[in-house]
Amino acid sequence: MLRRRKTDSPMTKGRALAVLLILAAFLSWPCRSSLAVKGVELTVTFSAKTLTDNLFTNMTYRFKTGQKFEPIVENERVTARFLHRGELLMQDEFEPSIPTSKWRPGREYSFSRRLYIPPFIDEFDPAFKGSESLNFDAGLELPGDATGASRTVMHRRTLRIAPGSESPVIVYLSGWYDPETDTANPLRRFRWTAREARCLIDNPGRDALLVLRGSVNSGAVPGQKVTVGINGRVLDEFSPEESEFERSYVVGTEWISTGKDFLLSIAVDKTFVPAKAVPGSRDERELGVRISLVYFK
């Protein structure tokens, strides 16, 4: 005897439909930004006429909203990626000073950022043809999304990068520990200083840009003061408000005189020993600040 299969009741069908709708909404959540940027165009420009490696340049993001712009509900962040041969070389991300939820139709929102292109070109590579290419893309992303699933690419192009011109030679003298590699980012290298670190830099005979990037261990040495000096004169004193810092100076010829080189010093008022300040550490070195970049060009 054949039995007819029992059909779903209206209540069962209704519940199944509700579950499907909830599931669909959950799965589509990371893609909301692709709808949230409708009616927006993004262009990105660089201040340097020729992009090279080992270069600081200003980068400007220009978002133009059209008349068909649909308001963005979430406050999204701007993200940009630079990939070399499929590997991430560097990235930029920030929260716009005018939140995306406040953007309106028919406006232009511009944001300037300073970009450092690190040295990455190997001119001795037999395959090197005079320049390298970086695949660049930029767009918006929901904050807190570690997966990148909510990221919407709004601008994409290939950048040609030439080898950087020779920079003044920097010789690390006393007060520097050996270079180390950041475990979280193999491309990022740094040196710890002692109480005072000194280096000798070639005199370019012109005004030049000095940039220092580094970080302090604010937990071990709260309120640490950093003093930057040139040829025995104090150029700057500061206490980093956050663990990481970047300081820039236009160094004029009056600072470096007419000698063939000049002395740069980085000193701190307080040091720490990781073995005494960091649980589980066996590092007995006396440390000052962690310097990831000394740029003079």
N, C-alpha and C positions, 0 to 999 in steps of 0.2 A: 504494500500500500504506500503510495507516494504521499509525502507530506509537503505542503506548501511552506516555504521559509517565511517565518514571521517578519513582516515589514516593520521598520522603525516607526515608533509613535511620533506624533508631532512634537512632543516634549523632548524626545531623544534627539530628533533632528535639530531642534532649536539649540540644545546644549552643544551639539557637535559644531554647529555653525558659529556659536559664540567662541568656542575654543579655538577654531580656525582663525577667526578674526583677531583674537588676542595674540595668537602665535604669529600671525602675519605682521601685526603692529610691532611686536617685539623684535622680529627679525629685520624689519625695515628701519628701526630706530637709528642705527649708525649711518644710514644714508640720508638723514634729514637735511644735512648741510648741502647736499646736491640740489635740493629743492629750495633751500633757504637763500641761495645766491642767484636766483633767477633775476635777470635784468641788470647784472653787474659785469663790467669789463675791467680787467686788471692789466696794467702795463708796468714793467720794471725797467729802470734805467740805472746806469752806473756813471759816477762822476769821472772816472779815469777813461781817457780816450782809448788806451790800449790796456787790456787786462793782462796781468802777468801773475806768476806765483810770487810768494813772499811780498805781498802788496796789501796795503790798507786802501780801501776806496769806499766812497759813500754810495749807498744803494737806496733808491727811492721807489716805493710802492705807490701807484696811483690807481685807486678804485673809483670808477665812474658808474654812477647809478642812473639808469634810464627811466623813462616815464612808466615803463612796465615793471619797474622794480617792485618786488614783493618783500615786505618787511621781514627782517631776520629776527626770529624769536629769541634764540640763544645768543649770548655774547661769545662769539667765536674768536679764535686766535689766528694770526697770520703765520704760515709756515712756508719755508723755502728749503729746497734740497739741491745739493750739487753732487752729482755722481760722476766718478771717473772709472771707466771700464766696468760699470755695473756696481762699483763699491761706493758707499757713502763717504765722500771726502770731508764735507762740512755741511752744516745746516744753520738756519736762522729761524727763530720763532719768538713771537711776542704778542702781548695783548694790545690791540690798538688803543691809542689815547682817547679816541672817540669810539666807544663800544659799538659793535655792529648792530646791537638792538636799537641804537639811536640813529642809524643811517636813514636818510630820506631820499625820495626820487629826485632826479635832476641835480645831483650834487657830485663833487669830487672830493675824495678823502685821500690825502697824501701823508705818507709816513716815511721818514728818513732813518736809515740805519747805517752803521758803519760795519763794513765787512773786511775780514782779514782772510786773504787767500794764502794758505800755508805753502811752503816749498814742497813740490811734489813731482816736478819735471826732472827726468833723467836725460840730460843732453848727450850722455855717452851711450844711451840705448841705441843699438843699430837700427831699430825701427823708428827712431825719432825723426820727424820730418819738419822740424822748425817750430812746431806748436803742438799743443795738446787740446783735446776737446773735453768739455764738461757738459753733461746733460743736466739742464736746469729746469726746475718746475716750482711753481708757487701757487698758493691757494689758501683756503680757509679750513679750519678743523675745530671740532668741538673740544674744549679744554677737558683734560682728564681722560682723554681717549688714548691709552697707551698702545692700542693696536693699530691706529691709523686708519681704521675702517671708515671713519666719518670724514676723512680728508677729501676735499674736492679740489682738483687741480684746475686752475683758471688761467694759467699762463705757463707755456712750455716752449723752450728753445734750446739750441746748442750754442755754447759759448766757446770761442777760440781763446786759448790762454797761451801767451808767449813766455819764454823764460825770463825771469826777473833780472833786471840789471844788477851788476855787482853792488853789494851793499858794503859799507865800511866794516872791516874785520873787527870782531869782538873777541877779545882774549880774556878768559875767566881766570882771575888771579886767586887771591886768598879768600877764605870764607865761604866757598862753594862746595857742596857735596856732589858726588858723582850723579850724572843724569839718571833718571828713573822713568819708567813707563806707567801710565795710568792703567790699572787693571780693567777699568770700565771702558776705556777708549784707547786701544793700542796705538792710535795715531797721535795721541797727546803725550808729550814728554815734558818733564819738569826737573828742576833742581831745588833742593832745600838750601837755604842759607844758614849760616851760623849767626852770631850776634851782629856781625858786619861782614858784608861780602863786597868785593871790589872787582871791577873789570876794566880793561883798557880798550878804548874804542878809537879807531882811526878818525882823524879830523877831516871831514869832507870839505872844509873851507867855505861853508855856506850854512844858512839856516836849515835845520833838519827836524824831522818829527821823531820824538822819542816816545815809545809806548811800553808800558810795563803791565803785564798781566800776571796775576798770582792769586794766592789765597792764604788765609790765616786760620789757625785752629782756635776759634773764639772760645771753645769750651775749655781748652787748656790754658789759654792766656787771654782772658777777657780784657778788652780795652787796650789791646796792644797798639803801640804807636810805631809807624814806619817813617823813616827819614830817608829822603833821596838827596844825594849830594853830587856835585860836579866839581872836580878839582878842589875839594875841601870846602866848598861853599854849599849852603843848604838851598836846594832847589824847591823842595816841598816836604811838608810833614802832614801826616794824616793818620786817622784811626779808622780802618774799614768798618762801615756800618753793617756789611754782610760778610760772609766768609770769603767770597770771591770778589776781586776788585780789578779794575783797569784804570790806569792813569795815563794821560797824554800830555805832552809838553812840546811846544815849538822851541827848540833850543837855538838861540841866536849865536852868532860868532863872538859876541861879548862874553859868553859863558865858556867857550872852548878855546879862546885866544888864538894864537897863530902856531902853536906847536903841531907836531905831526900826529899827535894823539891826545886824548884826554882821559881822566879817571872818573868813572861812574861808581858811586857807592850806594848800597842799600843796607840800612841799619835798623835795628829794632831796640826798643827799650826793655823788652822782656822776652826771654826764651823759655823753652820747655824741653823736658826729656821724656819721650814717649813711654819709656819703661816705667816712669813714675807717674805719668798723667793719664795714660791710656790702658785700661784693663787688658791683660793678656799680651801686651807688647813687650818685646825684649830689646827694643831699639834704645841704645844708651847714648845716642847722639844728642848734642845740644842744638835744638832747631829754632830757627827764627821764622821766616816766611817761605812759602812754596812758590817759586817763580816759574811760570810756564812759558813766558815770552819776554825777551828783551829785544825790542825792535828799534832800529835807528836808521833812518833813510831819508 
